[in-house]
Amino acid sequence: MSSASALPPAIEIRHGHMPLVVARLRGPDVDAALAELEQRYGDAPGFFEDEPLLLDLSEWSGADRGPTPLERQALLDGLQRIGLRPLAFHGGPNGWQTALRERGLTAGEVQGRMAVRGPSKGADSPAAVAPPTASAPGLPVTALVVDRPLRSGQQVYARGRDLVVLAMVNPGAEVIADGHIHVYAPLRGKAIAGARGLTEARVFALALEPELVSIAGIYRTAETPWPDAVRGKPAQVRLDSGPDGDKLLLEPLS
């Protein structure tokens, strides 16, 4: 008995932490959700790299009406096409829950802020989906540092971390980060922070005059003139969530 007990266990079961991408369906319009998926990710299949998904149906407003079989299949296929792997669901009418259980999904809970969203009223643009939550662990503490000017047509992506640019981002260039973006020079190209859904991400620039700025899928372009208080000046851009939806706030840096 003593020799047997000294053997290492063949299996060990623990409570782990596996962050899930959360797709919140805001209402019973599956066609609209599919259209937004195509608009945002149609040119980037597999964007999420087989990441586990929780489908949040708590805002389904169709009373007890579940989706038709074709709607359900189309939505799941659309999510899988961009690299998401549906594992769980939250909320929704009985029709949804029964059908999803039959597909092997399990009931789950949503913790923290939403990771993947549907249309937001009052926002600068619709966001079909945006990837993992701000509370999900794993974002590295180090940042990708670029110390050269970025010319038109060049793109830099800081995957899973912040991006620090020490030179000018020229018109036609694009800087993308899953975390924050810091530009210690004029920002005149496109800046996309929180590219995989980090709603707390921000864009900082010593001279803010971009062609486009985006945080977690909510964006604003230079077609709407930048306010005088921030145009060409040190400023930050952050996402503000309210009862009317998400919007970008542009604020001067003192």
C-alpha positions as CSV (number, residue, x, y, z in Angstrom):
1,M,0.0,0.0,0.0
2,S,2.8,2.4,0.8
3,S,4.5,1.8,-2.5
4,A,1.3,2.2,-4.4
5,S,0.4,5.5,-2.7
6,A,3.8,6.9,-3.6
7,L,3.0,6.6,-7.3
8,P,2.0,9.9,-9.0
9,P,-1.7,10.3,-9.8
10,A,-2.8,9.3,-13.3
11,I,-5.3,12.1,-13.5
12,E,-5.8,15.3,-11.6
13,I,-9.0,17.4,-11.7
14,R,-8.9,21.1,-10.7
15,H,-11.1,24.2,-11.2
16,G,-9.4,26.1,-14.0
17,H,-9.9,29.4,-15.7
18,M,-10.6,29.4,-19.5
19,P,-11.7,32.8,-20.7
20,L,-14.5,32.6,-23.3
21,V,-15.3,34.9,-26.1
22,V,-18.8,36.1,-25.5
23,A,-21.2,36.8,-28.4
24,R,-24.2,38.8,-27.3
25,L,-27.1,38.7,-29.7
26,R,-29.0,41.9,-29.2
27,G,-32.5,41.0,-30.4
28,P,-34.1,38.4,-32.6
29,D,-32.7,39.7,-35.9
30,V,-30.3,36.9,-36.9
31,D,-30.0,38.3,-40.4
32,A,-28.7,41.6,-39.1
33,A,-26.1,39.8,-36.9
34,L,-25.0,37.8,-39.9
35,A,-24.7,40.9,-42.1
36,E,-22.5,42.6,-39.4
37,L,-20.3,39.5,-39.1
38,E,-19.8,39.5,-42.9
39,Q,-19.1,43.3,-42.9
40,R,-16.5,43.1,-40.2
41,Y,-14.9,39.7,-40.8
42,G,-15.8,38.7,-44.3
43,D,-12.2,39.4,-45.4
44,A,-10.7,37.7,-42.4
45,P,-11.9,34.2,-41.9
46,G,-10.5,32.4,-38.9
47,F,-9.8,35.7,-37.1
48,F,-10.4,34.1,-33.7
49,E,-8.2,31.0,-34.2
50,D,-10.6,28.4,-32.8
51,E,-11.4,30.3,-29.6
52,P,-14.1,29.0,-27.3
53,L,-17.4,30.9,-27.4
54,L,-20.3,31.6,-25.1
55,L,-23.4,32.7,-26.9
56,D,-25.3,35.3,-24.8
57,L,-29.0,35.3,-25.6
58,S,-30.1,37.3,-22.5
59,E,-31.3,40.2,-24.7
60,W,-33.3,38.1,-27.2
61,S,-36.5,40.0,-27.4
62,G,-38.7,37.5,-29.2
63,A,-40.6,36.4,-26.2
64,D,-40.6,32.6,-26.2
65,R,-39.9,32.4,-29.9
66,G,-36.7,30.5,-30.6
67,P,-34.9,30.7,-33.9
68,T,-35.9,28.7,-36.9
69,P,-33.6,25.8,-37.6
70,L,-32.2,27.7,-40.6
71,E,-31.5,30.8,-38.4
72,R,-29.8,28.8,-35.8
73,Q,-27.6,26.9,-38.2
74,A,-26.7,30.1,-40.1
75,L,-25.7,31.9,-36.9
76,L,-23.5,29.1,-35.6
77,D,-22.0,28.6,-39.0
78,G,-21.2,32.3,-39.2
79,L,-19.5,32.3,-35.9
80,Q,-17.5,29.2,-36.7
81,R,-16.5,30.7,-40.0
82,I,-14.6,33.5,-38.3
83,G,-12.9,31.0,-36.0
84,L,-15.1,30.8,-33.0
85,R,-16.0,27.4,-31.4
86,P,-19.5,27.5,-29.7
87,L,-19.3,25.7,-26.3
88,A,-21.8,27.3,-24.1
89,F,-24.9,29.6,-24.0
90,H,-26.5,32.0,-21.5
91,G,-30.2,33.0,-21.3
92,G,-32.6,32.9,-24.1
93,P,-36.1,31.4,-24.6
94,N,-36.7,27.7,-24.3
95,G,-36.5,27.2,-28.1
96,W,-33.0,28.5,-28.2
97,Q,-31.9,26.5,-25.1
98,T,-33.3,23.2,-26.2
99,A,-31.8,23.5,-29.7
100,L,-28.4,24.5,-28.4
101,R,-28.3,21.7,-25.9
102,E,-29.1,19.3,-28.7
103,R,-26.0,20.7,-30.5
104,G,-23.9,19.9,-27.4
105,L,-23.6,23.4,-25.9
106,T,-24.0,23.7,-22.2
107,A,-25.6,26.5,-20.1
108,G,-23.1,29.0,-18.7
109,E,-22.8,32.3,-17.0
110,V,-21.5,35.6,-18.3
111,Q,-19.0,37.3,-16.0
112,G,-17.6,40.8,-16.4
113,R,-18.1,43.0,-19.5
114,M,-19.3,41.7,-22.8
115,A,-16.6,40.4,-25.1
116,V,-18.6,40.2,-28.3
117,R,-21.4,42.5,-29.1
118,G,-24.1,43.1,-31.6
119,P,-25.4,46.4,-32.9
120,S,-25.1,49.4,-30.5
121,K,-27.5,52.2,-30.8
122,G,-26.0,55.6,-30.9
123,A,-22.5,54.4,-31.6
124,D,-20.3,55.8,-34.3
125,S,-20.5,52.4,-36.1
126,P,-22.0,49.0,-35.6
127,A,-19.9,46.3,-34.0
128,A,-20.9,42.9,-35.0
129,V,-18.5,41.1,-32.8
130,A,-15.5,42.0,-30.8
131,P,-13.2,39.6,-29.2
132,P,-12.2,38.7,-25.5
133,T,-13.1,40.7,-22.4
134,A,-11.0,43.2,-20.7
135,S,-11.0,41.0,-17.6
136,A,-9.6,38.0,-19.4
137,P,-6.1,37.3,-18.2
138,G,-3.1,36.7,-20.4
139,L,-2.4,40.1,-21.9
140,P,1.4,40.5,-21.6
141,V,2.9,43.4,-19.7
142,T,5.4,44.1,-22.4
143,A,4.5,46.2,-25.4
144,L,5.6,46.1,-29.0
145,V,7.8,49.2,-29.7
146,V,8.2,50.7,-33.1
147,D,10.9,53.4,-33.4
148,R,10.6,54.2,-37.1
149,P,8.1,56.2,-39.1
150,L,5.3,54.2,-40.7
151,R,4.7,55.1,-44.4
152,S,1.5,54.7,-46.4
153,G,0.6,51.1,-46.9
154,Q,2.5,49.8,-43.9
155,Q,0.7,48.0,-41.1
156,V,1.9,47.0,-37.6
157,Y,-0.2,44.7,-35.4
158,A,0.7,44.2,-31.7
159,R,-1.1,40.9,-31.1
160,G,-2.1,40.3,-27.5
161,R,-0.3,43.5,-26.2
162,D,0.1,47.2,-26.3
163,L,1.7,49.1,-29.2
164,V,4.2,52.0,-28.7
165,V,5.2,54.0,-31.7
166,L,8.0,56.5,-31.3
167,A,7.7,58.1,-34.8
168,M,5.1,59.5,-37.1
169,V,2.2,57.3,-38.4
170,N,1.7,58.8,-41.8
171,P,-1.6,58.9,-43.8
172,G,-2.3,55.5,-45.3
173,A,-0.4,53.6,-42.5
174,E,-2.2,51.5,-40.0
175,V,-1.4,50.6,-36.4
176,I,-3.3,47.9,-34.6
177,A,-3.1,46.5,-31.1
178,D,-5.1,44.2,-28.9
179,G,-4.3,46.6,-26.1
180,H,-3.5,50.3,-25.9
181,I,-1.9,52.3,-28.7
182,H,0.7,55.0,-27.7
183,V,2.0,57.3,-30.5
184,Y,4.7,59.7,-29.3
185,A,4.5,61.6,-32.5
186,P,1.8,62.8,-35.0
187,L,-0.9,60.1,-35.6
188,R,-2.2,60.7,-39.2
189,G,-3.0,57.2,-40.3
190,K,-5.4,54.6,-38.9
191,A,-5.3,53.5,-35.2
192,I,-7.2,50.4,-34.1
193,A,-7.0,49.6,-30.4
194,G,-8.7,46.8,-28.6
195,A,-8.7,44.9,-31.9
196,R,-9.9,41.7,-30.2
197,G,-12.5,43.3,-28.0
198,L,-10.6,45.0,-25.1
199,T,-13.1,47.7,-24.3
200,E,-10.8,49.4,-21.9
201,A,-8.2,50.0,-24.6
202,R,-7.2,53.6,-25.4
203,V,-5.4,55.5,-28.1
204,F,-2.9,58.1,-27.0
205,A,-1.1,60.5,-29.4
206,L,1.0,63.6,-29.1
207,A,-0.7,65.0,-32.2
208,L,-4.1,63.4,-32.9
209,E,-5.2,63.8,-36.5
210,P,-5.9,60.3,-37.7
211,E,-7.8,59.1,-40.8
212,L,-9.6,56.6,-38.5
213,V,-9.6,55.6,-34.9
214,S,-11.3,52.5,-33.5
215,I,-11.6,50.9,-30.1
216,A,-13.2,47.4,-29.7
217,G,-15.0,47.8,-33.1
218,I,-16.4,51.3,-32.5
219,Y,-14.8,53.7,-34.9
220,R,-14.8,57.3,-36.1
221,T,-13.3,58.6,-39.3
222,A,-11.9,62.0,-40.3
223,E,-15.0,62.5,-42.4
224,T,-16.4,64.0,-39.2
225,P,-13.9,66.7,-38.4
226,W,-12.0,66.2,-35.2
227,P,-12.9,68.7,-32.4
228,D,-10.6,71.8,-32.2
229,A,-9.7,70.8,-28.6
230,V,-7.9,67.6,-29.8
231,R,-7.1,68.0,-33.5
232,G,-3.3,68.0,-33.9
233,K,-2.8,68.2,-30.1
234,P,-1.9,65.7,-27.4
235,A,-5.1,63.7,-26.8
236,Q,-6.5,60.3,-25.9
237,V,-9.5,58.3,-27.3
238,R,-11.4,56.0,-25.1
239,L,-14.7,54.0,-25.3
240,D,-17.7,55.2,-23.2
241,S,-20.6,52.8,-22.6
242,G,-24.0,54.2,-21.7
243,P,-27.7,53.4,-21.9
244,D,-27.7,54.6,-25.5
245,G,-24.8,52.4,-26.6
246,D,-21.1,52.8,-27.0
247,K,-19.4,55.9,-28.3
248,L,-15.8,57.2,-28.6
249,L,-14.7,60.1,-26.3
250,L,-11.9,62.3,-27.5
251,E,-10.1,64.1,-24.7
252,P,-7.1,66.5,-24.6
253,L,-4.1,65.4,-22.5
254,S,-2.9,68.1,-20.1
